[in-house]
Amino acid sequence: MNKPTILVVEDDGPVRNLMITTLKTHNYKYLTATQGSEAVMVASSHNPDVVFLDLGLPDMDGVDVIRQIRSWSNMPIIVISARSEDEDKITALDAGADDYLTKPFSVDELLARLRVTVRRLALMNNDGNTDSSLYTNGALKIDYAAGCAYLNDEELRLTPIEYKLLCLLARNTGKVLTHTYITQNIWGQSWDNDIASLRVFMVTLRKKLESAPNTPQYIQTHIGIGYRMIKTE
């Protein structure tokens, strides 16, 4: 399999050079942009496989870049930002980001997140091995073959990680899945900050799935342990 092309959107020179050097060392192809408008143009003209995106860009907020790209493409977007508050993460994920890595980051974790994203891309491109059955739970339906989820017969606009998380819970309906089990299945391994990331993804998923998140109909939290998909009558 050929190495994917990564678009690095970062205006900080040293950080950009670190990411570029890391990608070159591991034989990834890359493109660069230092402004949001440039990033949108490069993404639309070169169609990279993955985007590394900083949120604090000189000409526009990175969240607006996500929204513009999402208006025409589902290419994976990994946010790499110094903004560490849950609200910032939720805003970016709601806009359509697939993952969120907080600065300062380790090169090993950056590469691990990229590998997981690349594996997910490969699985999406080989859907022939995907379970073809239709999952139904109350008003929630998941078409595993098509890679789509529906609520009240309306398609849910889910990011790839949200969809993978929903499928993991759905395939284990009634079972409590621990934080470690979920993070290992979603990200390939369990990093120290993955449980925090999982909490953020659960918030965004619930906002799309639950009409009243405080009284969940589908996803139940087991504090300190994990989450469970509730079987709805």
GILINMO-V965594 format. One record per residue. N is the residue number from 1. SS is DSSP state (H for helix, E for strand, C for the rest). PSI is psi in degrees with one decimal (* if undefined). D_CENTER is the distance of its C-alpha to the mean C-alpha in Angstrom with 1 decimal. Layout:
n:N ss:SS psi:PSI d_center:D_CENTER
n:N ss:SS psi:PSI d_center:D_CENTER
This chain:
n:1 ss:C psi:131.0 d_center:22.2
n:2 ss:C psi:147.2 d_center:22.2
n:3 ss:C psi:139.4 d_center:19.9
n:4 ss:C psi:165.0 d_center:17.2
n:5 ss:E psi:130.0 d_center:17.7
n:6 ss:E psi:129.0 d_center:15.6
n:7 ss:E psi:116.9 d_center:16.1
n:8 ss:E psi:113.9 d_center:16.7
n:9 ss:E psi:100.0 d_center:17.0
n:10 ss:C psi:124.9 d_center:19.0
n:11 ss:C psi:-14.2 d_center:22.5
n:12 ss:C psi:113.4 d_center:23.5
n:13 ss:H psi:-53.2 d_center:25.6
n:14 ss:H psi:-40.7 d_center:25.5
n:15 ss:H psi:-43.2 d_center:21.7
n:16 ss:H psi:-44.2 d_center:21.4
n:17 ss:H psi:-36.0 d_center:24.1
n:18 ss:H psi:-45.1 d_center:22.6
n:19 ss:H psi:-42.1 d_center:19.3
n:20 ss:H psi:-45.3 d_center:21.6
n:21 ss:H psi:-41.1 d_center:23.9
n:22 ss:H psi:-44.9 d_center:21.3
n:23 ss:H psi:-43.5 d_center:20.0
n:24 ss:H psi:-42.7 d_center:23.7
n:25 ss:H psi:-32.1 d_center:24.8
n:26 ss:C psi:18.8 d_center:22.4
n:27 ss:C psi:29.4 d_center:23.4
n:28 ss:C psi:145.3 d_center:20.2
n:29 ss:E psi:151.1 d_center:21.1
n:30 ss:E psi:156.3 d_center:20.0
n:31 ss:E psi:159.3 d_center:20.6
n:32 ss:E psi:154.9 d_center:20.9
n:33 ss:E psi:143.9 d_center:21.1
n:34 ss:C psi:-5.9 d_center:22.4
n:35 ss:C psi:157.7 d_center:22.2
n:36 ss:H psi:-44.4 d_center:19.8
n:37 ss:H psi:-38.1 d_center:22.2
n:38 ss:H psi:-39.6 d_center:22.6
n:39 ss:H psi:-44.5 d_center:18.9
n:40 ss:H psi:-41.7 d_center:18.8
n:41 ss:H psi:-46.2 d_center:22.0
n:42 ss:H psi:-41.2 d_center:20.9
n:43 ss:H psi:-40.9 d_center:17.7
n:44 ss:H psi:-31.1 d_center:19.9
n:45 ss:H psi:-28.2 d_center:22.7
n:46 ss:H psi:-12.9 d_center:21.2
n:47 ss:C psi:61.6 d_center:18.0
n:48 ss:C psi:162.6 d_center:16.2
n:49 ss:C psi:-34.9 d_center:13.9
n:50 ss:E psi:147.8 d_center:11.3
n:51 ss:E psi:127.3 d_center:11.5
n:52 ss:E psi:119.7 d_center:12.0
n:53 ss:E psi:122.2 d_center:12.6
n:54 ss:C psi:147.7 d_center:15.0
n:55 ss:C psi:-31.0 d_center:15.4
n:56 ss:E psi:77.5 d_center:19.2
n:57 ss:C psi:155.8 d_center:20.6
n:58 ss:C psi:-36.4 d_center:24.4
n:59 ss:C psi:-21.2 d_center:24.5
n:60 ss:C psi:158.6 d_center:21.6
n:61 ss:E psi:142.5 d_center:18.7
n:62 ss:H psi:-28.2 d_center:15.4
n:63 ss:H psi:-36.5 d_center:14.0
n:64 ss:H psi:-32.2 d_center:16.6
n:65 ss:H psi:-44.3 d_center:15.5
n:66 ss:H psi:-48.4 d_center:12.1
n:67 ss:H psi:-40.1 d_center:14.2
n:68 ss:H psi:-44.9 d_center:16.6
n:69 ss:H psi:-40.0 d_center:14.4
n:70 ss:H psi:-16.9 d_center:12.7
n:71 ss:C psi:-14.5 d_center:16.4
n:72 ss:C psi:-5.4 d_center:17.0
n:73 ss:C psi:149.8 d_center:14.0
n:74 ss:C psi:18.6 d_center:10.7
n:75 ss:C psi:136.9 d_center:10.5
n:76 ss:E psi:134.1 d_center:7.2
n:77 ss:E psi:117.9 d_center:7.3
n:78 ss:E psi:113.1 d_center:7.1
n:79 ss:E psi:133.6 d_center:9.2
n:80 ss:E psi:101.9 d_center:12.2
n:81 ss:E psi:153.4 d_center:14.5
n:82 ss:C psi:-11.4 d_center:17.6
n:83 ss:C psi:116.3 d_center:16.7
n:84 ss:C psi:-1.2 d_center:16.2
n:85 ss:C psi:145.9 d_center:17.0
n:86 ss:H psi:-37.7 d_center:14.9
n:87 ss:H psi:-40.5 d_center:15.9
n:88 ss:H psi:-41.4 d_center:14.5
n:89 ss:H psi:-44.4 d_center:11.0
n:90 ss:H psi:-41.1 d_center:11.3
n:91 ss:H psi:-45.4 d_center:12.7
n:92 ss:H psi:-42.5 d_center:10.1
n:93 ss:H psi:-39.3 d_center:7.3
n:94 ss:H psi:-33.5 d_center:10.2
n:95 ss:H psi:-18.7 d_center:10.9
n:96 ss:C psi:7.1 d_center:7.9
n:97 ss:C psi:150.5 d_center:5.7
n:98 ss:C psi:-24.4 d_center:2.1
n:99 ss:E psi:163.6 d_center:3.8
n:100 ss:E psi:118.7 d_center:7.4
n:101 ss:E psi:128.5 d_center:10.6
n:102 ss:E psi:136.1 d_center:13.9
n:103 ss:C psi:147.9 d_center:17.1
n:104 ss:C psi:143.6 d_center:19.2
n:105 ss:C psi:157.0 d_center:17.1
n:106 ss:C psi:146.0 d_center:18.6
n:107 ss:H psi:-38.3 d_center:18.7
n:108 ss:H psi:-42.0 d_center:18.3
n:109 ss:H psi:-38.9 d_center:15.0
n:110 ss:H psi:-46.9 d_center:13.8
n:111 ss:H psi:-37.2 d_center:15.1
n:112 ss:H psi:-44.0 d_center:13.7
n:113 ss:H psi:-39.3 d_center:10.0
n:114 ss:H psi:-42.5 d_center:11.1
n:115 ss:H psi:-42.4 d_center:13.0
n:116 ss:H psi:-42.5 d_center:10.4
n:117 ss:H psi:-41.9 d_center:8.4
n:118 ss:H psi:-40.8 d_center:12.0
n:119 ss:H psi:-39.6 d_center:12.9
n:120 ss:H psi:-38.7 d_center:10.3
n:121 ss:H psi:-43.1 d_center:11.7
n:122 ss:H psi:-40.1 d_center:15.1
n:123 ss:H psi:-39.1 d_center:14.7
n:124 ss:H psi:-30.9 d_center:13.7
n:125 ss:H psi:-8.7 d_center:16.8
n:126 ss:C psi:55.2 d_center:19.0
n:127 ss:H psi:-2.2 d_center:18.6
n:128 ss:H psi:-23.5 d_center:22.3
n:129 ss:H psi:2.3 d_center:21.6
n:130 ss:C psi:142.7 d_center:19.4
n:131 ss:C psi:126.7 d_center:21.2
n:132 ss:C psi:-1.5 d_center:22.9
n:133 ss:C psi:164.0 d_center:23.9
n:134 ss:E psi:125.1 d_center:23.0
n:135 ss:E psi:131.7 d_center:21.9
n:136 ss:E psi:130.3 d_center:23.7
n:137 ss:E psi:95.1 d_center:23.7
n:138 ss:C psi:-127.2 d_center:25.7
n:139 ss:C psi:-1.9 d_center:24.2
n:140 ss:E psi:130.0 d_center:20.8
n:141 ss:E psi:140.5 d_center:20.6
n:142 ss:E psi:123.5 d_center:18.2
n:143 ss:E psi:96.7 d_center:19.3
n:144 ss:C psi:-36.3 d_center:17.9
n:145 ss:C psi:-41.1 d_center:19.7
n:146 ss:C psi:-16.1 d_center:18.4
n:147 ss:C psi:35.1 d_center:14.8
n:148 ss:E psi:151.7 d_center:15.3
n:149 ss:E psi:146.3 d_center:15.8
n:150 ss:E psi:144.9 d_center:18.6
n:151 ss:E psi:122.1 d_center:20.2
n:152 ss:C psi:39.8 d_center:23.9
n:153 ss:C psi:12.3 d_center:23.7
n:154 ss:E psi:132.7 d_center:21.2
n:155 ss:E psi:134.2 d_center:17.9
n:156 ss:C psi:132.7 d_center:14.9
n:157 ss:C psi:92.2 d_center:12.4
n:158 ss:C psi:144.3 d_center:9.1
n:159 ss:C psi:162.2 d_center:5.6
n:160 ss:H psi:-39.9 d_center:5.4
n:161 ss:H psi:-40.1 d_center:4.1
n:162 ss:H psi:-42.5 d_center:6.6
n:163 ss:H psi:-43.7 d_center:8.9
n:164 ss:H psi:-38.9 d_center:9.1
n:165 ss:H psi:-43.7 d_center:9.8
n:166 ss:H psi:-44.0 d_center:12.3
n:167 ss:H psi:-39.9 d_center:13.9
n:168 ss:H psi:-44.5 d_center:14.4
n:169 ss:H psi:-42.0 d_center:16.1
n:170 ss:H psi:-41.9 d_center:18.0
n:171 ss:C psi:-11.5 d_center:19.3
n:172 ss:C psi:35.9 d_center:20.7
n:173 ss:C psi:130.7 d_center:22.0
n:174 ss:C psi:-15.5 d_center:24.6
n:175 ss:C psi:142.1 d_center:23.5
n:176 ss:E psi:119.0 d_center:22.2
n:177 ss:E psi:126.7 d_center:19.3
n:178 ss:E psi:159.4 d_center:19.4
n:179 ss:H psi:-44.8 d_center:16.8
n:180 ss:H psi:-43.8 d_center:17.5
n:181 ss:H psi:-44.3 d_center:17.4
n:182 ss:H psi:-48.0 d_center:13.9
n:183 ss:H psi:-35.5 d_center:12.4
n:184 ss:H psi:-34.6 d_center:14.4
n:185 ss:H psi:-29.2 d_center:13.2
n:186 ss:H psi:-45.6 d_center:9.4
n:187 ss:H psi:-2.0 d_center:9.7
n:188 ss:C psi:-22.8 d_center:13.1
n:189 ss:C psi:169.8 d_center:15.0
n:190 ss:C psi:101.6 d_center:15.4
n:191 ss:C psi:162.5 d_center:15.5
n:192 ss:C psi:-37.9 d_center:17.4
n:193 ss:C psi:6.8 d_center:14.7
n:194 ss:H psi:-32.0 d_center:12.2
n:195 ss:H psi:-37.9 d_center:14.1
n:196 ss:H psi:-41.8 d_center:13.8
n:197 ss:H psi:-39.8 d_center:10.0
n:198 ss:H psi:-42.9 d_center:10.4
n:199 ss:H psi:-42.3 d_center:12.9
n:200 ss:H psi:-43.9 d_center:10.8
n:201 ss:H psi:-35.8 d_center:8.2
n:202 ss:H psi:-36.7 d_center:11.5
n:203 ss:H psi:-47.3 d_center:13.1
n:204 ss:H psi:-37.2 d_center:10.9
n:205 ss:H psi:-43.3 d_center:11.1
n:206 ss:H psi:-35.8 d_center:14.8
n:207 ss:H psi:-31.2 d_center:15.4
n:208 ss:H psi:-22.7 d_center:14.7
n:209 ss:H psi:-38.5 d_center:16.5
n:210 ss:C psi:131.9 d_center:19.3
n:211 ss:C psi:-27.4 d_center:22.3
n:212 ss:C psi:87.5 d_center:23.3
n:213 ss:H psi:-27.5 d_center:20.7
n:214 ss:H psi:-20.1 d_center:23.7
n:215 ss:H psi:75.8 d_center:25.2
n:216 ss:C psi:138.9 d_center:22.4
n:217 ss:C psi:-26.3 d_center:23.3
n:218 ss:C psi:-49.9 d_center:20.6
n:219 ss:E psi:118.7 d_center:18.6
n:220 ss:E psi:135.0 d_center:21.0
n:221 ss:E psi:132.2 d_center:20.5
n:222 ss:E psi:99.9 d_center:22.8
n:223 ss:C psi:128.4 d_center:23.2
n:224 ss:C psi:-3.8 d_center:23.0
n:225 ss:C psi:-59.9 d_center:22.1
n:226 ss:E psi:-143.2 d_center:19.0
n:227 ss:E psi:158.0 d_center:18.3
n:228 ss:E psi:135.6 d_center:20.1
n:229 ss:E psi:122.3 d_center:19.9
n:230 ss:C psi:136.7 d_center:23.2
n:231 ss:C psi:117.0 d_center:25.4
n:232 ss:C psi:133.7 d_center:26.6
n:233 ss:C psi:* d_center:30.1
